[in-house]
């Protein structure tokens, strides 16, 4: 269901990924107690960061280096975790979207790592993290045009060359966006920094605990790395 291809592992051997494949979930508006937890986490993160520039956070700095390594300006295209934290520190809060998205955002800001919930209803086969050829197709949110990634950028793509995410963890596609009627998801949590293994595992544990508490359905979870780059659910 999800894998890092050999070229990605060779170029970025420090990657750690937490992956969840879930089925028959029930999404919808965020329950009041989870929303309270989410808002409290935002305040905790604001207090922890204080006046520290986001670029000095270890996890964010590592992602910036990774973006630069595949030719992307990290101050022009910010990874998803940095974008959330930037919104939080500049505007004071991150609004609620729906239960699954809020769960992912809560864990993302807690550990400073990108968390993506991808609706799998239009995904075919295995999602592979790979360098783009430029022929793959991407549907951007709010646009009806088909967009093609730049050759050499890191993408998530399925077996039909549909792009699920561009510039690794910069932006998800419209086709994979989590909606209130989403039931089946692929969840990714990723980091490259020195403590990524521990942080991604902790984030994976927190997220599965939230799924246990607030959703029904079934899921499988696994940690990936250069030594175990592939996860196929049973």
C-alpha positions as CSV (number, residue, x, y, z in Angstrom):
1,X,0.0,0.0,0.0
2,X,2.9,2.4,0.7
3,X,6.6,2.3,-0.1
4,X,9.8,4.4,-0.5
5,X,11.5,3.5,-3.7
6,X,15.2,2.7,-3.9
7,X,16.3,6.1,-5.2
8,X,14.5,7.9,-2.3
9,X,16.2,5.6,0.2
10,X,19.6,6.1,-1.3
11,X,19.2,9.9,-1.4
12,X,17.5,10.3,2.0
13,X,18.6,7.4,4.2
14,X,17.5,9.1,7.4
15,X,13.8,8.9,6.6
16,X,11.4,7.4,9.1
17,X,7.8,7.0,8.2
18,X,4.8,5.9,10.3
19,X,2.0,4.5,8.2
20,X,-1.6,3.6,9.0
21,X,-4.0,1.9,6.6
22,X,-7.6,2.2,7.9
23,X,-10.9,1.0,6.7
24,X,-14.6,1.6,7.6
25,X,-13.9,4.7,9.7
26,X,-16.6,7.2,10.5
27,X,-15.5,10.8,10.0
28,X,-17.5,14.0,10.5
29,X,-17.4,17.1,12.7
30,X,-14.9,16.9,15.5
31,X,-16.5,15.9,18.9
32,X,-16.4,18.6,21.6
33,X,-13.9,16.8,23.8
34,X,-11.5,16.1,21.0
35,X,-11.9,19.8,19.8
36,X,-11.0,20.9,23.3
37,X,-7.9,18.7,23.3
38,X,-6.9,20.1,19.9
39,X,-7.3,23.7,21.0
40,X,-5.4,23.0,24.2
41,X,-2.5,21.4,22.2
42,X,-2.3,24.5,20.1
43,X,-1.8,26.6,23.2
44,X,0.8,24.2,24.6
45,X,2.7,24.3,21.3
46,X,2.6,28.1,21.2
47,X,4.0,28.2,24.7
48,X,6.8,25.7,23.9
49,X,7.9,27.4,20.7
50,X,7.8,30.9,22.2
51,X,10.0,33.2,20.2
52,X,12.0,30.4,18.6
53,X,12.1,30.8,14.8
54,X,10.5,27.8,13.2
55,X,13.6,27.3,11.1
56,X,15.5,26.5,14.3
57,X,13.2,23.6,15.2
58,X,15.1,20.4,14.6
59,X,12.4,18.6,12.6
60,X,11.6,21.7,10.5
61,X,15.3,22.4,9.8
62,X,15.8,18.8,8.6
63,X,12.8,19.0,6.2
64,X,14.1,22.3,4.8
65,X,17.4,20.6,4.0
66,X,15.5,17.7,2.3
67,X,13.5,20.1,0.2
68,X,16.7,21.9,-0.9
69,X,18.3,18.6,-1.8
70,X,15.7,17.9,-4.4
71,X,15.7,21.4,-5.8
72,X,12.9,23.1,-4.0
73,X,13.2,26.4,-2.1
74,X,12.0,25.6,1.4
75,X,10.9,29.2,2.2
76,X,8.8,29.2,-1.0
77,X,7.3,25.7,-0.5
78,X,7.0,24.8,3.1
79,X,6.4,21.3,4.4
80,X,3.0,20.6,5.8
81,X,4.1,20.7,9.5
82,X,5.9,24.0,9.0
83,X,2.8,25.5,7.3
84,X,0.6,24.5,10.2
85,X,3.1,25.9,12.8
86,X,3.5,29.1,10.8
87,X,-0.3,29.5,10.7
88,X,-0.4,28.8,14.5
89,X,2.4,31.2,15.5
90,X,1.2,34.0,13.2
91,X,-2.6,33.8,13.6
92,X,-2.9,32.2,17.0
93,X,-5.0,29.2,16.1
94,X,-5.6,26.5,13.5
95,X,-9.3,26.1,12.7
96,X,-11.2,22.8,12.9
97,X,-11.9,21.1,9.6
98,X,-13.2,17.6,10.4
99,X,-12.4,14.9,12.9
100,X,-9.7,13.0,11.0
101,X,-7.9,16.2,9.7
102,X,-8.0,17.6,13.2
103,X,-6.5,14.4,14.6
104,X,-3.7,14.6,12.1
105,X,-3.0,18.3,12.7
106,X,-3.0,17.8,16.5
107,X,-0.3,15.2,16.3
108,X,1.6,17.1,13.6
109,X,2.0,20.3,15.7
110,X,2.8,18.2,18.8
111,X,5.9,16.6,17.2
112,X,6.6,19.1,14.4
113,X,6.3,16.4,11.7
114,X,4.1,16.2,8.6
115,X,1.0,14.1,9.0
116,X,-1.2,13.3,6.0
117,X,-4.6,11.7,6.0
118,X,-5.3,10.5,2.4
119,X,-8.7,9.3,1.2
120,X,-8.0,6.2,-0.7
121,X,-11.2,5.8,-2.7
122,X,-9.5,6.9,-6.0
123,X,-6.0,5.5,-5.3
124,X,-5.0,2.4,-7.3
125,X,-2.4,-0.1,-6.0
126,X,0.6,1.0,-4.0
127,X,1.5,4.6,-3.2
128,X,5.2,5.1,-3.8
129,X,7.4,8.0,-2.7
130,X,9.5,8.6,-5.7
131,X,11.2,11.3,-7.9
132,X,8.8,12.6,-10.5
133,X,9.3,11.9,-14.2
134,X,7.1,14.9,-15.0
135,X,4.4,12.8,-16.8
136,X,2.4,12.0,-13.6
137,X,-0.9,13.9,-13.2
138,X,-2.0,16.0,-10.2
139,X,-5.3,17.6,-9.4
140,X,-4.9,20.7,-7.2
141,X,-7.5,21.8,-4.7
142,X,-9.7,24.5,-6.2
143,X,-8.6,23.9,-9.8
144,X,-10.1,21.8,-12.6
145,X,-6.8,21.7,-14.6
146,X,-4.5,18.7,-14.6
147,X,-1.1,19.7,-13.4
148,X,2.2,17.8,-14.0
149,X,4.9,17.8,-11.3
150,X,8.4,19.1,-12.1
151,X,10.8,16.3,-13.1
152,X,13.0,15.4,-10.1
153,X,10.6,16.7,-7.4
154,X,9.6,14.1,-4.8
155,X,6.0,12.9,-5.1
156,X,3.5,10.4,-3.7
157,X,2.1,8.5,-6.8
158,X,-0.1,5.5,-7.2
159,X,0.2,2.7,-9.8
160,X,-1.7,4.8,-12.4
161,X,0.7,7.8,-12.0
162,X,-1.9,9.8,-10.1
163,X,0.0,12.1,-7.8
164,X,-1.3,12.1,-4.2
165,X,1.2,14.7,-2.9
166,X,3.6,17.1,-4.5
167,X,7.0,18.2,-3.2
168,X,7.0,15.3,-0.8
169,X,4.8,16.8,1.9
170,X,4.0,20.3,0.6
171,X,0.5,19.7,-0.8
172,X,-2.0,16.9,-1.1
173,X,-4.2,16.4,-4.2
174,X,-7.9,17.2,-4.4
175,X,-8.6,13.6,-5.1
176,X,-7.0,12.5,-1.8
177,X,-8.4,15.2,0.5
178,X,-10.2,13.8,3.6
179,X,-13.8,14.7,3.6
180,X,-16.7,14.1,6.0
181,X,-17.8,11.0,4.1
182,X,-14.2,9.5,4.1
183,X,-14.1,6.0,5.4
184,X,-10.8,4.5,4.1
185,X,-7.5,6.3,4.6
186,X,-3.8,6.1,4.2
187,X,-2.0,8.0,6.9
188,X,1.6,9.0,6.8
189,X,3.9,10.6,9.5
190,X,7.4,11.4,8.4
191,X,10.7,12.8,9.7
192,X,14.4,13.1,8.8
193,X,15.9,14.7,12.0
194,X,18.1,13.0,14.5
195,X,15.3,11.9,16.8
196,X,12.9,11.1,13.9
197,X,12.6,7.4,14.8
198,X,11.5,8.2,18.3
199,X,9.3,11.1,17.4
200,X,7.5,9.4,14.5
201,X,6.9,6.3,16.6
202,X,5.4,8.5,19.4
203,X,3.3,10.3,16.9
204,X,2.1,7.0,15.4
205,X,1.2,5.8,18.9
206,X,-0.7,9.0,19.7
207,X,-2.6,8.8,16.4
208,X,-3.6,5.2,16.8
209,X,-4.8,6.0,20.3
210,X,-7.0,8.8,18.9
211,X,-8.4,6.4,16.3
212,X,-9.2,3.9,18.9
213,X,-11.0,6.5,21.1
214,X,-12.9,8.4,18.4
215,X,-13.5,6.2,15.4
216,X,-14.8,2.7,14.5
217,X,-13.3,0.6,11.8
218,X,-10.1,-1.4,11.4
219,X,-6.5,-0.3,10.8
220,X,-3.0,-1.5,10.6
221,X,0.1,0.5,11.5
222,X,3.8,0.1,10.8
223,X,7.1,2.0,11.0
224,X,9.1,2.3,7.9
225,X,12.8,3.1,7.4
226,X,15.7,2.5,5.0
227,X,15.8,-1.1,6.4
228,X,12.0,-1.6,6.0
229,X,10.8,0.7,3.2
230,X,7.6,-1.1,2.2
231,X,4.2,-1.7,3.8
232,X,1.5,-3.8,2.2
233,X,-1.6,-4.2,4.3
234,X,-3.2,-7.6,4.7
